[in-house]
């Protein structure tokens, strides 16, 4: 099931997952919608990062978790430390 249409309609999105170290918790298109929303909270963790998103505000710099999610379709992947260093 494609979550993007549901996420686009939601007032708030709460994400808990991990896209680093070769894991994937969502599709790249999902993270493209995430980085267009207001970042209300971000708690990075190696096992599962928490991202709380509000209203659509336009494109912003991704968090480490979102950055890893945006790039998971490529053959390379980020470690947790790399993603956090490069992200917001």
N, CA, C and O of each residue as an XYZ file, in Angstrom:
352
protein
N       0.832     -1.184      0.000
C       0.000      0.000      0.000
C       0.879      1.250      0.000
O       1.853      1.329      0.748
N       0.540      2.203     -0.821
C       1.280      3.449     -0.921
C       0.792      4.426      0.148
O      -0.370      4.832      0.139
N       1.672      4.799      1.059
C       1.313      5.698      2.154
C       1.340      7.172      1.777
O       0.810      7.996      2.522
N       1.933      7.527      0.657
C       2.101      8.929      0.286
C       0.773      9.684      0.249
O       0.703     10.771      0.822
N      -0.293      9.174     -0.393
C      -1.554      9.921     -0.391
C      -2.121     10.143      1.017
O      -2.708     11.188      1.296
N      -1.944      9.175      1.881
C      -2.427      9.306      3.260
C      -1.607     10.352      4.005
O      -2.162     11.194      4.710
N      -0.293     10.298      3.851
C       0.592     11.256      4.508
C       0.297     12.676      4.041
O       0.337     13.611      4.841
N       0.004     12.844      2.772
C      -0.298     14.177      2.238
C      -1.564     14.763      2.852
O      -1.703     15.985      2.919
N      -2.480     13.924      3.298
C      -3.734     14.401      3.888
C      -3.640     14.612      5.395
O      -4.466     15.316      5.976
N      -2.652     14.016      6.021
C      -2.536     14.071      7.481
C      -2.079     15.449      7.951
O      -1.261     16.096      7.298
N      -2.614     15.893      9.091
C      -2.181     17.145      9.697
C      -0.823     16.982     10.370
O      -0.023     17.917     10.409
N      -0.575     15.801     10.893
C       0.676     15.503     11.573
C       1.093     14.079     11.228
O       0.250     13.195     11.074
N       2.394     13.869     11.110
C       2.927     12.543     10.831
C       3.946     12.202     11.919
O       4.832     13.002     12.222
N       3.816     11.033     12.491
C       4.782     10.543     13.459
C       5.410      9.286     12.872
O       4.734      8.284     12.636
N       6.701      9.359     12.644
C       7.448      8.268     12.012
C       8.426      7.693     13.027
O       9.105      8.439     13.732
N       8.496      6.395     13.100
C       9.487      5.694     13.910
C      10.069      4.594     13.041
O       9.360      3.660     12.666
N      11.339      4.693     12.720
C      11.939      3.694     11.856
C      13.416      3.933     11.672
O      14.007      4.800     12.315
N      14.014      3.146     10.777
C      15.455      3.220     10.547
C      15.754      2.967      9.067
O      15.314      1.971      8.493
N      16.505      3.879      8.468
C      16.912      3.750      7.073
C      18.424      3.700      6.911
O      18.935      3.835      5.799
N      19.132      3.509      7.995
C      20.592      3.484      7.919
C      21.105      2.051      8.055
O      20.388      1.156      8.502
N      22.334      1.864      7.668
C      22.955      0.550      7.797
C      22.355     -0.518      6.901
O      22.443     -1.709      7.201
N      21.738     -0.090      5.788
C      21.166     -1.053      4.850
C      19.735     -1.450      5.126
O      19.204     -2.324      4.441
N      19.089     -0.836      6.113
C      17.675     -1.118      6.385
C      16.804     -0.073      5.701
O      17.300      0.978      5.293
N      15.516     -0.351      5.573
C      14.594      0.588      4.937
C      13.233      0.508      5.613
O      12.646     -0.567      5.736
N      12.744      1.659      6.046
C      11.415      1.752      6.679
C      10.592      2.794      5.939
O      10.266      3.848      6.486
N      10.269      2.499      4.727
C       9.504      3.434      3.899
C      10.111      3.504      2.517
O      11.206      2.997      2.274
N       9.394      4.131      1.628
C       9.814      4.292      0.245
C      10.384      5.692      0.060
O      10.021      6.612      0.792
N      11.267      5.858     -0.906
C      11.875      7.159     -1.186
C      10.824      8.248     -1.365
O      11.011      9.367     -0.886
N       9.730      7.944     -2.042
C       8.677      8.937     -2.265
C       8.068      9.429     -0.951
O       7.663     10.587     -0.852
N       8.002      8.568      0.043
C       7.491      8.950      1.343
C       8.387     10.018      1.972
O       7.888     10.991      2.538
N       9.679      9.844      1.879
C      10.607     10.805      2.466
C      10.663     12.109      1.686
O      11.022     13.147      2.242
N      10.315     12.068      0.408
C      10.201     13.307     -0.364
C       9.071     14.177      0.182
O       9.171     15.404      0.154
N       8.007     13.566      0.675
C       6.932     14.347      1.296
C       7.325     14.800      2.695
O       6.937     15.883      3.132
N       8.090     13.977      3.394
C       8.523     14.338      4.755
C       9.311     15.641      4.759
O       9.062     16.503      5.601
N      10.256     15.803      3.838
C      11.134     16.979      3.853
C      10.436     18.249      3.379
O      11.058     19.308      3.297
N       9.163     18.148      3.070
C       8.368     19.317      2.731
C       7.499     19.775      3.906
O       6.745     20.742      3.796
N       7.617     19.068      5.023
C       6.799     19.360      6.194
C       7.633     19.977      7.311
O       8.846     19.780      7.389
N       6.958     20.719      8.160
C       7.586     21.319      9.333
C       8.115     20.218     10.257
O       7.401     19.260     10.555
N       9.342     20.352     10.702
C       9.942     19.388     11.616
C       9.624     19.819     13.049
O      10.125     20.839     13.523
N       8.796     19.044     13.726
C       8.382     19.366     15.091
C       9.294     18.721     16.131
O       9.547     19.308     17.184
N       9.779     17.537     15.847
C      10.675     16.840     16.772
C      11.503     15.827     16.001
O      11.049     15.247     15.014
N      12.725     15.628     16.473
C      13.611     14.637     15.870
C      14.497     14.059     16.958
O      15.260     14.774     17.607
N      14.381     12.754     17.146
C      15.190     12.023     18.120
C      15.892     10.872     17.393
O      15.333      9.783     17.262
N      17.109     11.119     16.925
C      17.825     10.067     16.186
C      18.298      8.950     17.108
O      18.669      9.185     18.258
N      18.275      7.740     16.581
C      18.745      6.577     17.308
C      19.185      5.534     16.295
O      18.624      5.464     15.201
N      20.175      4.724     16.637
C      20.680      3.704     15.709
C      19.646      2.638     15.373
O      19.676      2.081     14.275
N      18.741      2.346     16.286
C      17.748      1.297     16.027
C      16.483      1.847     15.386
O      15.993      1.273     14.413
N      15.945      2.936     15.902
C      14.737      3.566     15.366
C      14.761      5.040     15.700
O      14.832      5.412     16.872
N      14.703      5.883     14.685
C      14.653      7.318     14.900
C      13.204      7.780     14.897
O      12.374      7.270     14.144
N      12.915      8.756     15.751
C      11.581      9.347     15.826
C      11.598     10.672     15.089
O      12.445     11.527     15.347
N      10.653     10.840     14.165
C      10.503     12.086     13.426
C       9.032     12.489     13.533
O       8.142     11.715     13.181
N       8.787     13.701     14.018
C       7.423     14.215     14.125
C       7.321     15.415     13.190
O       8.090     16.371     13.288
N       6.349     15.340     12.280
C       6.208     16.342     11.227
C       4.848     17.020     11.294
O       3.837     16.385     11.593
N       4.836     18.325     11.011
C       3.601     19.097     11.009
C       3.168     19.454      9.599
O       3.244     18.637      8.682
N       2.714     20.690      9.445
C       2.133     21.143      8.170
C       3.193     21.268      7.075
O       4.393     21.305      7.347
N       2.721     21.333      5.839
C       3.606     21.517      4.693
C       4.129     22.953      4.709
O       3.357     23.905      4.821
N       5.454     23.095      4.595
C       6.088     24.416      4.640
C       7.027     24.652      3.456
O       7.609     25.731      3.347
N       7.183     23.693      2.592
C       8.145     23.793      1.507
C       9.384     22.984      1.834
O       9.524     22.463      2.940
N      10.262     22.886      0.887
C      11.448     22.051      1.023
C      12.377     22.585      2.114
O      12.640     23.785      2.189
N      12.864     21.682      2.948
C      13.821     22.028      4.004
C      14.942     20.995      3.982
O      14.839     19.964      3.318
N      16.006     21.283      4.713
C      17.122     20.336      4.805
C      16.646     19.094      5.547
O      15.989     19.212      6.581
N      16.965     17.911      5.040
C      16.520     16.682      5.700
C      17.299     16.381      6.968
O      18.458     16.771      7.109
N      16.652     15.686      7.881
C      17.351     15.111      9.029
C      18.204     13.959      8.519
O      18.098     13.583      7.351
N      19.034     13.402      9.361
C      19.837     12.248      8.955
C      18.986     11.063      8.538
O      19.283     10.394      7.548
N      17.924     10.804      9.296
C      17.010      9.694      8.976
C      16.349      9.907      7.622
O      16.255      8.979      6.818
N      15.891     11.132      7.370
C      15.249     11.440      6.086
C      16.252     11.364      4.936
O      15.929     10.870      3.856
N      17.453     11.848      5.170
C      18.493     11.785      4.149
C      18.749     10.341      3.738
O      18.843     10.034      2.549
N      18.860      9.465      4.717
C      19.056      8.040      4.419
C      17.853      7.485      3.658
O      18.021      6.685      2.738
N      16.644      7.902      4.033
C      15.438      7.453      3.342
C      15.347      7.956      1.916
O      14.848      7.254      1.036
N      15.822      9.156      1.685
C      15.808      9.726      0.336
C      16.794      9.026     -0.591
O      16.618      9.046     -1.809
N      17.815      8.416     -0.035
C      18.868      7.798     -0.839
C      18.863      6.281     -0.808
O      19.802      5.659     -1.304
N      17.843      5.674     -0.246
C      17.861      4.217     -0.107
C      17.709      3.473     -1.425
O      18.001      2.279     -1.493
N      17.261      4.153     -2.470
C      17.108      3.465     -3.751
C      18.434      3.370     -4.508
O      18.510      2.708     -5.543
N      19.469      4.023     -4.002
C      20.780      3.914     -4.634
C      21.490      2.675     -4.105
O      21.042      2.058     -3.138
N      22.578      2.322     -4.732
C      23.282      1.107     -4.322
C      24.090      1.307     -3.041
O      24.498      0.335     -2.406
N      24.320      2.562     -2.661
C      25.047      2.801     -1.413
C      24.054      3.171     -0.313
O      22.934      3.598     -0.592
N      24.467      3.007      0.911
C      23.612      3.398      2.014
C      24.454      4.084      3.077
O      25.671      3.910      3.139
N      23.786      4.863      3.907
C      24.458      5.589      4.973
C      24.500      4.783      6.259
O      23.562      4.058      6.589
N      25.594      4.921      6.970
C      25.600      4.440      8.347
C      24.869      5.493      9.174
O      24.653      6.609      8.703
N      24.493      5.153     10.382
C      23.820      6.105     11.260
C      24.679      7.353     11.449
O      24.180      8.474     11.353
N      25.951      7.161     11.712
C      26.862      8.292     11.958
C      26.998      9.193     10.733
O      27.000     10.418     10.864
N      27.112      8.603      9.550
C      27.204      9.403      8.318
C      25.944     10.220      8.097
O      26.012     11.411      7.790
N      24.799      9.581      8.254
C      23.531     10.266      8.019
C      23.361     11.438      8.984
O      22.924     12.515      8.578
N      23.694     11.241     10.233
C      23.550     12.311     11.225
C      24.546     13.445     10.965
O      24.223     14.610     11.196
N      25.730     13.125     10.497
C      26.725     14.145     10.197
C      26.305     14.995      8.999
O      26.544     16.203      8.975
N      25.681     14.363      8.007
C      25.308     15.057      6.777
C      23.931     15.719      6.837
O      23.672     16.690      6.126
N      23.061     15.198      7.677
C      21.697     15.735      7.759
C      21.611     16.960      8.647
O      22.614     17.479      9.135
N      20.401     17.395      8.837
C      20.089     18.574      9.650
C      20.554     18.396     11.077
O      20.372     19.291     11.902
